[in-house]
Amino acid sequence: MPPGCNSATKVEAEHAVAVAAAITQELFPPLAKALGYHLHDGFRLCKDWICLQPEHIRKIMEDSLRVTTPQ
């Protein structure tokens, strides 16, 4: 190993993974929501309100945008 590099023990590595999992799975989602976002696939931030609507409402909105959007 190059000088100045540190290595972690297996226990330290497992602890680091557990901390990272807690942050991404337990802390990040409520923080995103508090900031006005929601998540797609558990990690992609989105602030588009239409995503939160039921499927039939999204379809109506998408259809109306197709009709009113100039080509």
Biopython code that builds the backbone (N, CA, C, O; Angstrom):
import numpy as np
from Bio.PDB.StructureBuilder import StructureBuilder

atoms = [
    (1, "MET", "N", (0.843, -1.170, 0.000)),
    (1, "MET", "CA", (0.000, 0.000, 0.000)),
    (1, "MET", "C", (0.898, 1.247, 0.000)),
    (1, "MET", "O", (1.909, 1.274, 0.702)),
    (2, "PRO", "N", (0.538, 2.285, -0.784)),
    (2, "PRO", "CA", (1.358, 3.498, -0.828)),
    (2, "PRO", "C", (1.422, 4.183, 0.531)),
    (2, "PRO", "O", (0.491, 4.073, 1.328)),
    (3, "PRO", "N", (2.524, 4.891, 0.798)),
    (3, "PRO", "CA", (2.645, 5.604, 2.083)),
    (3, "PRO", "C", (1.512, 6.622, 2.248)),
    (3, "PRO", "O", (1.090, 7.262, 1.285)),
    (4, "GLY", "N", (1.045, 6.752, 3.450)),
    (4, "GLY", "CA", (-0.005, 7.720, 3.761)),
    (4, "GLY", "C", (-1.415, 7.194, 3.539)),
    (4, "GLY", "O", (-2.384, 7.860, 3.901)),
    (5, "CYS", "N", (-1.544, 6.023, 2.957)),
    (5, "CYS", "CA", (-2.876, 5.440, 2.740)),
    (5, "CYS", "C", (-3.267, 4.624, 3.967)),
    (5, "CYS", "O", (-2.447, 3.927, 4.565)),
    (6, "ASN", "N", (-4.505, 4.728, 4.310)),
    (6, "ASN", "CA", (-5.022, 3.952, 5.432)),
    (6, "ASN", "C", (-5.907, 2.851, 4.892)),
    (6, "ASN", "O", (-6.533, 2.999, 3.842)),
    (7, "SER", "N", (-5.955, 1.773, 5.597)),
    (7, "SER", "CA", (-6.881, 0.711, 5.225)),
    (7, "SER", "C", (-7.860, 0.514, 6.370)),
    (7, "SER", "O", (-7.537, 0.745, 7.535)),
    (8, "ALA", "N", (-9.044, 0.088, 6.018)),
    (8, "ALA", "CA", (-10.071, -0.148, 7.022)),
    (8, "ALA", "C", (-10.162, -1.636, 7.312)),
    (8, "ALA", "O", (-9.891, -2.479, 6.456)),
    (9, "THR", "N", (-10.544, -1.925, 8.519)),
    (9, "THR", "CA", (-10.798, -3.323, 8.867)),
    (9, "THR", "C", (-12.151, -3.713, 8.277)),
    (9, "THR", "O", (-12.918, -2.857, 7.838)),
    (10, "LYS", "N", (-12.425, -4.976, 8.272)),
    (10, "LYS", "CA", (-13.714, -5.454, 7.779)),
    (10, "LYS", "C", (-14.851, -4.847, 8.598)),
    (10, "LYS", "O", (-15.875, -4.448, 8.044)),
    (11, "VAL", "N", (-14.673, -4.780, 9.893)),
    (11, "VAL", "CA", (-15.704, -4.207, 10.768)),
    (11, "VAL", "C", (-15.914, -2.727, 10.451)),
    (11, "VAL", "O", (-17.053, -2.263, 10.394)),
    (12, "GLU", "N", (-14.831, -1.986, 10.245)),
    (12, "GLU", "CA", (-14.948, -0.562, 9.902)),
    (12, "GLU", "C", (-15.643, -0.384, 8.551)),
    (12, "GLU", "O", (-16.457, 0.525, 8.385)),
    (13, "ALA", "N", (-15.327, -1.237, 7.601)),
    (13, "ALA", "CA", (-15.965, -1.165, 6.286)),
    (13, "ALA", "C", (-17.463, -1.463, 6.398)),
    (13, "ALA", "O", (-18.283, -0.776, 5.788)),
    (14, "GLU", "N", (-17.811, -2.477, 7.169)),
    (14, "GLU", "CA", (-19.223, -2.809, 7.366)),
    (14, "GLU", "C", (-19.961, -1.667, 8.057)),
    (14, "GLU", "O", (-21.109, -1.373, 7.726)),
    (15, "HIS", "N", (-19.306, -1.033, 9.007)),
    (15, "HIS", "CA", (-19.896, 0.109, 9.706)),
    (15, "HIS", "C", (-20.117, 1.266, 8.729)),
    (15, "HIS", "O", (-21.166, 1.910, 8.758)),
    (16, "ALA", "N", (-19.145, 1.529, 7.877)),
    (16, "ALA", "CA", (-19.272, 2.599, 6.890)),
    (16, "ALA", "C", (-20.431, 2.333, 5.936)),
    (16, "ALA", "O", (-21.173, 3.256, 5.600)),
    (17, "VAL", "N", (-20.597, 1.109, 5.503)),
    (17, "VAL", "CA", (-21.703, 0.747, 4.613)),
    (17, "VAL", "C", (-23.039, 0.916, 5.344)),
    (17, "VAL", "O", (-24.008, 1.395, 4.755)),
    (18, "ALA", "N", (-23.097, 0.533, 6.605)),
    (18, "ALA", "CA", (-24.334, 0.683, 7.386)),
    (18, "ALA", "C", (-24.697, 2.158, 7.549)),
    (18, "ALA", "O", (-25.869, 2.521, 7.454)),
    (19, "VAL", "N", (-23.710, 2.999, 7.792)),
    (19, "VAL", "CA", (-23.962, 4.442, 7.927)),
    (19, "VAL", "C", (-24.456, 5.012, 6.595)),
    (19, "VAL", "O", (-25.416, 5.782, 6.566)),
    (20, "ALA", "N", (-23.804, 4.636, 5.496)),
    (20, "ALA", "CA", (-24.227, 5.115, 4.175)),
    (20, "ALA", "C", (-25.652, 4.659, 3.864)),
    (20, "ALA", "O", (-26.444, 5.430, 3.322)),
    (21, "ALA", "N", (-25.978, 3.426, 4.200)),
    (21, "ALA", "CA", (-27.331, 2.916, 3.956)),
    (21, "ALA", "C", (-28.355, 3.690, 4.781)),
    (21, "ALA", "O", (-29.430, 4.021, 4.281)),
    (22, "ALA", "N", (-28.038, 3.976, 6.015)),
    (22, "ALA", "CA", (-28.960, 4.731, 6.873)),
    (22, "ALA", "C", (-29.202, 6.128, 6.305)),
    (22, "ALA", "O", (-30.332, 6.615, 6.308)),
    (23, "ILE", "N", (-28.159, 6.761, 5.828)),
    (23, "ILE", "CA", (-28.301, 8.104, 5.261)),
    (23, "ILE", "C", (-29.174, 8.064, 4.017)),
    (23, "ILE", "O", (-30.106, 8.858, 3.885)),
    (24, "THR", "N", (-28.880, 7.147, 3.108)),
    (24, "THR", "CA", (-29.616, 7.124, 1.841)),
    (24, "THR", "C", (-31.026, 6.577, 1.978)),
    (24, "THR", "O", (-31.918, 7.002, 1.244)),
    (25, "GLN", "N", (-31.249, 5.657, 2.887)),
    (25, "GLN", "CA", (-32.565, 5.022, 2.995)),
    (25, "GLN", "C", (-33.467, 5.659, 4.041)),
    (25, "GLN", "O", (-34.689, 5.640, 3.893)),
    (26, "GLU", "N", (-32.887, 6.222, 5.095)),
    (26, "GLU", "CA", (-33.709, 6.736, 6.181)),
    (26, "GLU", "C", (-33.713, 8.263, 6.282)),
    (26, "GLU", "O", (-34.744, 8.855, 6.600)),
    (27, "LEU", "N", (-32.593, 8.895, 6.020)),
    (27, "LEU", "CA", (-32.514, 10.338, 6.188)),
    (27, "LEU", "C", (-32.807, 11.119, 4.907)),
    (27, "LEU", "O", (-33.470, 12.155, 4.955)),
    (28, "PHE", "N", (-32.325, 10.637, 3.772)),
    (28, "PHE", "CA", (-32.467, 11.363, 2.520)),
    (28, "PHE", "C", (-33.920, 11.516, 2.058)),
    (28, "PHE", "O", (-34.306, 12.626, 1.691)),
    (29, "PRO", "N", (-34.745, 10.460, 2.057)),
    (29, "PRO", "CA", (-36.128, 10.630, 1.584)),
    (29, "PRO", "C", (-36.933, 11.689, 2.341)),
    (29, "PRO", "O", (-37.587, 12.507, 1.693)),
    (30, "PRO", "N", (-36.921, 11.717, 3.686)),
    (30, "PRO", "CA", (-37.682, 12.778, 4.359)),
    (30, "PRO", "C", (-37.090, 14.172, 4.123)),
    (30, "PRO", "O", (-37.823, 15.160, 4.065)),
    (31, "LEU", "N", (-35.777, 14.245, 3.990)),
    (31, "LEU", "CA", (-35.151, 15.538, 3.696)),
    (31, "LEU", "C", (-35.598, 16.034, 2.327)),
    (31, "LEU", "O", (-35.948, 17.204, 2.173)),
    (32, "ALA", "N", (-35.589, 15.156, 1.338)),
    (32, "ALA", "CA", (-36.031, 15.538, -0.004)),
    (32, "ALA", "C", (-37.477, 16.029, 0.036)),
    (32, "ALA", "O", (-37.813, 17.042, -0.577)),
    (33, "LYS", "N", (-38.326, 15.308, 0.759)),
    (33, "LYS", "CA", (-39.731, 15.699, 0.863)),
    (33, "LYS", "C", (-39.882, 17.055, 1.545)),
    (33, "LYS", "O", (-40.689, 17.883, 1.122)),
    (34, "ALA", "N", (-39.106, 17.277, 2.594)),
    (34, "ALA", "CA", (-39.164, 18.559, 3.304)),
    (34, "ALA", "C", (-38.745, 19.722, 2.407)),
    (34, "ALA", "O", (-39.176, 20.857, 2.615)),
    (35, "LEU", "N", (-37.915, 19.443, 1.421)),
    (35, "LEU", "CA", (-37.453, 20.474, 0.491)),
    (35, "LEU", "C", (-38.370, 20.611, -0.725)),
    (35, "LEU", "O", (-38.091, 21.391, -1.636)),
    (36, "GLY", "N", (-39.469, 19.843, -0.732)),
    (36, "GLY", "CA", (-40.439, 19.947, -1.814)),
    (36, "GLY", "C", (-40.203, 19.010, -2.982)),
    (36, "GLY", "O", (-40.803, 19.181, -4.043)),
    (37, "TYR", "N", (-39.349, 18.037, -2.806)),
    (37, "TYR", "CA", (-39.064, 17.064, -3.861)),
    (37, "TYR", "C", (-39.705, 15.727, -3.524)),
    (37, "TYR", "O", (-40.150, 15.496, -2.400)),
    (38, "HIS", "N", (-39.740, 14.861, -4.513)),
    (38, "HIS", "CA", (-40.076, 13.464, -4.297)),
    (38, "HIS", "C", (-39.040, 12.644, -5.049)),
    (38, "HIS", "O", (-38.280, 13.174, -5.859)),
    (39, "LEU", "N", (-39.019, 11.353, -4.775)),
    (39, "LEU", "CA", (-37.983, 10.502, -5.358)),
    (39, "LEU", "C", (-38.572, 9.530, -6.374)),
    (39, "LEU", "O", (-39.688, 9.034, -6.216)),
    (40, "HIS", "N", (-37.803, 9.277, -7.402)),
    (40, "HIS", "CA", (-38.101, 8.218, -8.368)),
    (40, "HIS", "C", (-37.012, 7.169, -8.208)),
    (40, "HIS", "O", (-35.836, 7.509, -8.074)),
    (41, "ASP", "N", (-37.388, 5.921, -8.221)),
    (41, "ASP", "CA", (-36.442, 4.806, -8.095)),
    (41, "ASP", "C", (-35.638, 4.878, -6.798)),
    (41, "ASP", "O", (-34.556, 4.300, -6.698)),
    (42, "GLY", "N", (-36.175, 5.590, -5.807)),
    (42, "GLY", "CA", (-35.519, 5.647, -4.515)),
    (42, "GLY", "C", (-34.359, 6.623, -4.403)),
    (42, "GLY", "O", (-33.815, 6.808, -3.314)),
    (43, "PHE", "N", (-33.964, 7.263, -5.528)),
    (43, "PHE", "CA", (-32.807, 8.156, -5.436)),
    (43, "PHE", "C", (-32.857, 9.365, -6.370)),
    (43, "PHE", "O", (-32.149, 10.342, -6.124)),
    (44, "ARG", "N", (-33.654, 9.339, -7.417)),
    (44, "ARG", "CA", (-33.687, 10.476, -8.339)),
    (44, "ARG", "C", (-34.639, 11.545, -7.823)),
    (44, "ARG", "O", (-35.816, 11.268, -7.593)),
    (45, "LEU", "N", (-34.142, 12.762, -7.638)),
    (45, "LEU", "CA", (-34.958, 13.870, -7.152)),
    (45, "LEU", "C", (-35.843, 14.412, -8.264)),
    (45, "LEU", "O", (-35.421, 14.506, -9.416)),
    (46, "CYS", "N", (-37.070, 14.767, -7.911)),
    (46, "CYS", "CA", (-38.003, 15.349, -8.868)),
    (46, "CYS", "C", (-38.893, 16.336, -8.123)),
    (46, "CYS", "O", (-39.274, 16.106, -6.975)),
    (47, "LYS", "N", (-39.218, 17.437, -8.797)),
    (47, "LYS", "CA", (-40.107, 18.429, -8.196)),
    (47, "LYS", "C", (-41.335, 18.660, -9.078)),
    (47, "LYS", "O", (-42.078, 19.620, -8.872)),
    (48, "ASP", "N", (-41.545, 17.790, -10.050)),
    (48, "ASP", "CA", (-42.665, 17.918, -10.976)),
    (48, "ASP", "C", (-43.935, 17.418, -10.297)),
    (48, "ASP", "O", (-44.037, 16.231, -9.985)),
    (49, "TRP", "N", (-44.889, 18.285, -10.068)),
    (49, "TRP", "CA", (-46.106, 17.937, -9.335)),
    (49, "TRP", "C", (-46.935, 16.879, -10.053)),
    (49, "TRP", "O", (-47.659, 16.117, -9.413)),
    (50, "ILE", "N", (-46.832, 16.829, -11.373)),
    (50, "ILE", "CA", (-47.653, 15.888, -12.132)),
    (50, "ILE", "C", (-47.329, 14.436, -11.777)),
    (50, "ILE", "O", (-48.198, 13.569, -11.870)),
    (51, "CYS", "N", (-46.107, 14.170, -11.379)),
    (51, "CYS", "CA", (-45.708, 12.803, -11.022)),
    (51, "CYS", "C", (-46.490, 12.267, -9.827)),
    (51, "CYS", "O", (-46.654, 11.056, -9.679)),
    (52, "LEU", "N", (-46.963, 13.154, -8.992)),
    (52, "LEU", "CA", (-47.656, 12.742, -7.772)),
    (52, "LEU", "C", (-49.145, 12.502, -7.990)),
    (52, "LEU", "O", (-49.848, 12.069, -7.077)),
    (53, "GLN", "N", (-49.620, 12.784, -9.195)),
    (53, "GLN", "CA", (-51.042, 12.621, -9.496)),
    (53, "GLN", "C", (-51.341, 11.179, -9.893)),
    (53, "GLN", "O", (-50.454, 10.463, -10.358)),
    (54, "PRO", "N", (-52.595, 10.750, -9.711)),
    (54, "PRO", "CA", (-52.973, 9.407, -10.159)),
    (54, "PRO", "C", (-52.761, 9.270, -11.668)),
    (54, "PRO", "O", (-52.756, 10.257, -12.404)),
    (55, "GLU", "N", (-52.588, 8.045, -12.101)),
    (55, "GLU", "CA", (-52.286, 7.760, -13.511)),
    (55, "GLU", "C", (-53.305, 8.385, -14.459)),
    (55, "GLU", "O", (-52.917, 8.964, -15.474)),
    (56, "HIS", "N", (-54.600, 8.281, -14.153)),
    (56, "HIS", "CA", (-55.618, 8.818, -15.074)),
    (56, "HIS", "C", (-55.526, 10.340, -15.184)),
    (56, "HIS", "O", (-55.794, 10.889, -16.253)),
    (57, "ILE", "N", (-55.160, 11.023, -14.122)),
    (57, "ILE", "CA", (-54.983, 12.479, -14.167)),
    (57, "ILE", "C", (-53.758, 12.826, -15.007)),
    (57, "ILE", "O", (-53.798, 13.763, -15.804)),
    (58, "ARG", "N", (-52.676, 12.081, -14.834)),
    (58, "ARG", "CA", (-51.466, 12.329, -15.637)),
    (58, "ARG", "C", (-51.760, 12.156, -17.124)),
    (58, "ARG", "O", (-51.277, 12.928, -17.951)),
    (59, "LYS", "N", (-52.555, 11.139, -17.459)),
    (59, "LYS", "CA", (-52.891, 10.896, -18.871)),
    (59, "LYS", "C", (-53.700, 12.061, -19.429)),
    (59, "LYS", "O", (-53.441, 12.511, -20.545)),
    (60, "ILE", "N", (-54.660, 12.545, -18.684)),
    (60, "ILE", "CA", (-55.466, 13.689, -19.128)),
    (60, "ILE", "C", (-54.564, 14.899, -19.363)),
    (60, "ILE", "O", (-54.688, 15.587, -20.376)),
    (61, "MET", "N", (-53.662, 15.150, -18.423)),
    (61, "MET", "CA", (-52.756, 16.298, -18.550)),
    (61, "MET", "C", (-51.832, 16.142, -19.759)),
    (61, "MET", "O", (-51.645, 17.089, -20.522)),
    (62, "GLU", "N", (-51.256, 14.957, -19.934)),
    (62, "GLU", "CA", (-50.356, 14.719, -21.063)),
    (62, "GLU", "C", (-51.100, 14.862, -22.385)),
    (62, "GLU", "O", (-50.571, 15.438, -23.336)),
    (63, "ASP", "N", (-52.332, 14.338, -22.453)),
    (63, "ASP", "CA", (-53.137, 14.461, -23.671)),
    (63, "ASP", "C", (-53.457, 15.916, -23.966)),
    (63, "ASP", "O", (-53.398, 16.339, -25.120)),
    (64, "SER", "N", (-53.795, 16.686, -22.943)),
    (64, "SER", "CA", (-54.129, 18.102, -23.164)),
    (64, "SER", "C", (-52.885, 18.885, -23.602)),
    (64, "SER", "O", (-52.996, 19.826, -24.388)),
    (65, "LEU", "N", (-51.724, 18.514, -23.110)),
    (65, "LEU", "CA", (-50.511, 19.204, -23.547)),
    (65, "LEU", "C", (-50.212, 18.910, -25.008)),
    (65, "LEU", "O", (-49.742, 19.786, -25.734)),
    (66, "ARG", "N", (-50.478, 17.697, -25.440)),
    (66, "ARG", "CA", (-50.255, 17.342, -26.857)),
    (66, "ARG", "C", (-51.160, 18.159, -27.769)),
    (66, "ARG", "O", (-50.746, 18.566, -28.854)),
    (67, "VAL", "N", (-52.396, 18.402, -27.333)),
    (67, "VAL", "CA", (-53.360, 19.139, -28.150)),
    (67, "VAL", "C", (-53.023, 20.618, -28.188)),
    (67, "VAL", "O", (-53.184, 21.256, -29.228)),
    (68, "THR", "N", (-52.556, 21.186, -27.067)),
    (68, "THR", "CA", (-52.341, 22.632, -27.001)),
    (68, "THR", "C", (-50.930, 23.067, -27.359)),
    (68, "THR", "O", (-50.691, 24.261, -27.538)),
    (69, "THR", "N", (-49.990, 22.139, -27.469)),
    (69, "THR", "CA", (-48.613, 22.487, -27.778)),
    (69, "THR", "C", (-48.443, 22.616, -29.296)),
    (69, "THR", "O", (-48.727, 21.669, -30.029)),
    (70, "PRO", "N", (-47.977, 23.795, -29.779)),
    (70, "PRO", "CA", (-47.774, 23.950, -31.227)),
    (70, "PRO", "C", (-46.671, 23.016, -31.728)),
    (70, "PRO", "O", (-45.679, 22.780, -31.038)),
    (71, "GLN", "N", (-46.857, 22.502, -32.915)),
    (71, "GLN", "CA", (-45.889, 21.577, -33.510)),
    (71, "GLN", "C", (-44.847, 22.319, -34.303)),
    (71, "GLN", "O", (-43.949, 21.701, -34.875)),
]
sb = StructureBuilder()
sb.init_structure("model")
sb.init_model(0)
sb.init_chain("A")
sb.init_seg("    ")
for serial, (resi, resn, name, xyz) in enumerate(atoms, 1):
    if name == "N":
        sb.init_residue(resn, " ", resi, " ")
    sb.init_atom(name, np.array(xyz, "f"), 0.0, 1.0, " ", f" {name:<3s}", serial, name[0])
structure = sb.get_structure()
